[in-house]
Amino acid sequence: MDMLGSYLVTAVILVAFFIVFFKLIRIVPEQEAWIVEQFGKYRKTLGPGLHLVIPVVQKVAYQNILKEEVIDVPPQVCITHDNAQVEVDGILYIQIVDPYKASYGIDDYRFAAAQLAQTTMRSEIGKIDLDNTFSERDAINDAIVRSVDQASDSWGIKVTRYEIRDITPTDSALQAMEQLVIAEREKRAAILESEGKRESGINRSKGRRQHQINLSEGERQRRINESEGRARVIEIVSEATAGGIVEVAKAIELPKGKQAVSLRIAEQFIRELGGILENAETQVLPFDIAHVKSLFDTVTGKGGYDTPKGEES
């Protein structure tokens, strides 16, 4: 009986030893920080690795994860600058940088960060119009990150980024946006049509102007060519006439040249006189043939300049 009692005592002691031993040893995983309190007061922060924590005297009060956390921000109704209602939700990314402040600076930093993100989101959405809510998503995200990160310095956390997940306008807002898009499309179509007509008119006027310019250029060139042609003809005729005169002058200087010239003049005179008498209604003829000879002698220079006697018939 005594042996049995001693075995039981030994077993109880061993069990108590192992319990105390396992309570004494604490293994902190990687990317975690544990806060140890001693008699209810902060004692130290345990990093990754093996640590000894005295049971009853010390206890692990908080176990903080140092990895980046994702917090789902619940959807909420926001009012834009032009009084349109939209439902917005997002995702907030935070990370603990000071385990002590994260444990004692605020009761629930996750809830506080989500609420602050919602408040900032309502404020930022109220600064812009409904048409710009989708195009200004990056600006809204940056504003929420700055606001939450500034307020969370005393919480020992850092806001890495915020992403708007969805922006859902109400039915009335959707109808207004659809009408606005239709009106904008019709306006652009009208502008494009008017610009097309204007460009067409400009092109036609330019074509007519160029056509008139081409016609005037052609007319000017035609007149220039005609004037140059006439000038060339006059030049050729004058050159030929001058050459003929030179040749005639040379021929006159030859023996009997003057008589030949006089004879040629008399022939031309008689030919022209015959043509005049043929076409004239009233004719004046010499009275006898001697007068014709006298006329011929006068022309050739053999006779005087007495006027022949005759009668009108």
C-alpha positions in Angstrom: 0.0 0.0 0.0 2.9 2.3 0.8 4.5 1.5 -2.5 1.2 2.2 -4.4 0.9 5.5 -2.6 4.5 6.5 -3.4 3.8 5.7 -7.1 0.7 7.8 -7.1 2.6 10.8 -5.5 5.4 10.4 -8.0 2.9 10.3 -10.9 1.1 13.4 -9.7 4.4 15.2 -9.3 5.5 14.2 -12.8 2.1 15.3 -14.3 2.4 18.6 -12.4 6.0 19.1 -13.6 5.0 18.5 -17.2 2.0 20.8 -16.9 4.2 23.5 -15.4 6.9 22.9 -17.9 4.5 23.2 -20.9 3.0 26.3 -19.3 6.4 27.7 -18.8 7.6 27.3 -22.4 6.1 29.5 -25.1 7.0 29.2 -28.8 6.1 32.3 -30.8 5.6 31.7 -34.6 7.2 33.8 -37.3 5.5 37.2 -38.1 3.8 37.3 -34.6 4.4 39.3 -31.5 3.0 38.3 -28.1 2.5 40.8 -25.2 3.4 39.4 -21.8 1.9 40.9 -18.6 3.2 40.3 -15.1 0.6 40.7 -12.4 -1.6 42.6 -14.9 1.1 45.0 -15.9 3.0 45.1 -19.3 6.2 43.1 -18.9 7.7 42.5 -22.4 7.0 41.7 -26.0 7.9 38.3 -27.2 9.3 37.9 -30.8 9.4 34.7 -32.9 11.2 31.8 -31.1 11.3 29.9 -27.8 10.5 31.9 -24.6 9.8 31.1 -20.9 6.7 32.5 -19.3 6.3 31.9 -15.5 2.8 30.5 -14.9 0.5 32.4 -12.5 3.0 35.3 -12.3 3.1 36.0 -16.0 0.6 35.5 -18.8 0.4 36.1 -22.6 -2.3 38.9 -22.8 -2.2 39.6 -26.6 -1.1 37.7 -29.6 -0.6 40.1 -32.5 -0.1 39.1 -36.1 2.4 41.3 -37.9 1.4 40.2 -41.4 -0.7 42.5 -43.6 -4.4 42.0 -42.9 -7.3 42.5 -45.2 -10.5 44.1 -43.7 -13.7 44.1 -45.6 -15.4 47.5 -45.4 -19.2 47.0 -45.4 -21.2 48.8 -48.2 -22.8 52.1 -47.3 -24.9 54.7 -49.0 -23.1 57.9 -49.9 -24.4 61.2 -51.4 -22.4 62.8 -54.2 -21.9 66.5 -54.7 -24.9 66.7 -57.1 -27.1 64.9 -54.5 -27.1 61.5 -56.1 -27.1 58.4 -53.9 -24.5 55.6 -54.5 -23.7 52.5 -52.5 -19.9 52.0 -52.0 -17.9 49.3 -50.5 -14.2 48.5 -50.4 -11.3 46.6 -49.0 -8.8 48.0 -46.5 -5.2 46.7 -46.1 -3.5 47.3 -42.7 -0.4 46.0 -40.9 0.7 46.2 -37.2 4.0 48.1 -36.8 3.9 48.6 -33.0 2.4 45.6 -31.1 2.3 47.5 -27.8 0.2 50.3 -29.2 -2.0 47.9 -31.1 -2.7 46.1 -27.8 -3.2 49.0 -25.5 -3.8 52.0 -27.8 -7.3 50.9 -28.9 -9.7 48.2 -28.1 -10.3 46.9 -31.7 -8.1 48.5 -34.3 -9.8 46.5 -37.1 -13.3 47.8 -36.3 -11.9 51.3 -35.8 -10.0 51.3 -39.1 -13.1 50.1 -41.0 -15.3 52.8 -39.4 -12.8 55.5 -40.2 -12.5 54.3 -43.8 -16.3 54.5 -44.2 -16.4 58.0 -42.7 -13.7 59.2 -45.0 -15.3 57.6 -48.0 -18.6 59.4 -47.4 -16.7 62.7 -47.1 -14.7 62.1 -50.3 -17.7 61.0 -52.3 -19.6 64.1 -51.2 -16.9 66.3 -52.9 -17.4 65.0 -56.4 -20.3 64.6 -58.9 -21.9 61.4 -59.8 -20.3 61.4 -63.3 -16.8 61.6 -61.8 -17.2 58.9 -59.1 -15.8 56.2 -61.4 -13.0 58.3 -62.9 -11.9 59.6 -59.4 -11.5 56.2 -57.8 -7.8 56.5 -57.4 -8.1 59.9 -55.8 -10.7 58.6 -53.4 -8.5 55.6 -52.5 -5.5 57.8 -51.8 -7.5 60.2 -49.6 -8.9 57.3 -47.5 -5.4 55.9 -47.1 -4.0 59.2 -45.9 -6.9 59.9 -43.5 -6.9 56.4 -41.9 -3.1 56.2 -41.7 -2.8 59.6 -40.0 -5.4 58.7 -37.4 -4.0 55.2 -36.8 -0.5 56.3 -35.7 -1.6 56.1 -32.1 -3.0 52.6 -32.7 0.3 51.1 -33.8 -0.9 50.2 -37.2 -0.2 51.3 -40.8 -2.7 51.5 -43.6 -0.9 50.2 -46.7 -3.7 50.7 -49.3 -7.5 51.0 -49.8 -9.4 49.8 -52.9 -13.0 50.6 -53.7 -14.5 47.4 -54.7 -17.8 48.5 -56.2 -19.8 51.7 -56.7 -23.5 51.1 -57.3 -25.8 54.0 -58.1 -29.5 53.8 -57.2 -32.1 53.1 -59.9 -33.0 56.8 -60.2 -29.3 57.7 -60.5 -28.8 55.1 -63.1 -31.7 56.4 -65.2 -30.4 60.0 -64.9 -26.9 58.8 -66.0 -28.4 56.9 -68.9 -30.4 60.0 -70.0 -27.2 62.1 -69.6 -25.2 59.7 -71.7 -27.9 59.7 -74.4 -28.0 63.5 -74.4 -24.2 63.7 -74.6 -24.2 61.2 -77.4 -26.8 63.2 -79.4 -24.9 66.4 -78.7 -21.7 64.9 -80.0 -23.5 63.6 -83.1 -24.9 67.1 -83.8 -21.5 68.7 -83.3 -19.9 66.2 -85.6 -22.6 66.7 -88.3 -22.3 70.5 -88.1 -18.5 70.2 -88.3 -18.8 67.9 -91.3 -21.1 70.4 -93.1 -18.7 73.2 -92.3 -15.7 71.3 -93.6 -17.7 70.3 -96.7 -18.6 73.9 -97.4 -15.0 75.0 -96.8 -13.8 72.3 -99.2 -16.3 73.3 -101.8 -15.4 77.0 -101.5 -11.7 76.1 -101.7 -12.5 74.0 -104.8 -14.4 76.9 -106.5 -11.6 79.3 -105.6 -9.0 77.0 -107.0 -11.1 76.5 -110.1 -11.3 80.3 -110.7 -7.6 80.6 -110.1 -6.9 77.9 -112.6 -9.2 79.6 -115.2 -7.6 83.0 -114.6 -4.1 81.5 -114.8 -5.1 79.7 -118.1 -6.6 82.9 -119.6 -3.6 84.9 -118.6 -1.2 82.4 -120.1 -3.3 82.3 -123.3 -3.2 86.0 -123.6 0.5 86.0 -122.9 1.0 83.3 -125.6 -1.2 85.3 -128.1 0.7 88.5 -127.4 4.0 86.8 -127.7 2.8 85.2 -131.0 1.6 88.5 -132.4 4.9 90.2 -131.3 6.8 87.4 -133.0 4.8 87.8 -136.2 5.3 91.5 -136.2 9.0 91.0 -135.6 9.2 88.5 -138.4 7.2 90.8 -140.8 9.3 93.8 -139.8 12.5 91.9 -140.4 11.2 90.6 -143.8 10.0 94.2 -144.7 13.3 95.6 -143.7 15.1 93.0 -145.7 12.8 93.7 -148.7 13.5 97.4 -148.4 17.2 96.8 -148.3 17.0 94.6 -151.4 14.8 97.2 -153.2 17.2 99.9 -152.3 20.0 97.8 -153.7 18.1 97.1 -156.9 17.3 100.8 -157.4 21.0 101.6 -157.4 21.5 99.2 -160.3 21.4 100.5 -163.9 17.8 101.1 -165.0 16.6 100.3 -161.5 14.6 103.5 -161.2 12.8 102.8 -164.5 11.9 99.4 -163.3 10.5 100.8 -160.1 8.5 103.4 -162.0 7.2 100.7 -164.3 6.2 98.5 -161.3 4.4 101.5 -159.7 2.5 102.2 -163.0 1.4 98.6 -163.3 0.1 98.7 -159.7 -1.6 102.0 -160.3 -3.3 100.8 -163.5 -4.4 97.6 -161.8 -5.9 99.5 -158.9 -7.5 102.0 -161.2 -9.1 99.2 -163.2 -10.5 97.7 -160.0 -11.9 101.1 -159.0 -13.5 101.8 -162.4 -15.0 98.3 -162.4 -16.8 98.8 -159.0 -17.7 102.5 -159.4 -21.1 103.7 -160.6 -19.8 106.8 -162.2 -16.7 106.5 -164.4 -14.3 109.2 -165.6 -12.3 108.1 -168.6 -9.6 109.8 -170.6 -10.8 111.4 -173.9 -8.2 109.7 -176.0 -5.5 107.3 -175.7 -2.9 110.0 -175.7 -3.9 111.0 -172.3 -3.3 107.5 -171.1 0.2 107.6 -172.6 0.6 111.0 -171.0 -0.5 109.6 -167.7 1.9 106.7 -168.1 4.7 109.1 -169.0 3.9 111.2 -165.9 4.1 108.1 -163.7 7.3 106.9 -165.2 8.8 110.4 -165.1 9.0 111.0 -168.8 6.4 113.7 -169.0 5.3 116.7 -167.1 2.5 117.1 -164.6 -0.1 118.8 -166.9 -3.6 117.7 -166.3 -5.1 115.8 -169.3 -8.1 117.1 -171.1 -11.2 115.0 -171.0 -15.0 114.9 -170.6 -17.3 113.4 -168.1 -19.8 110.9 -169.5 
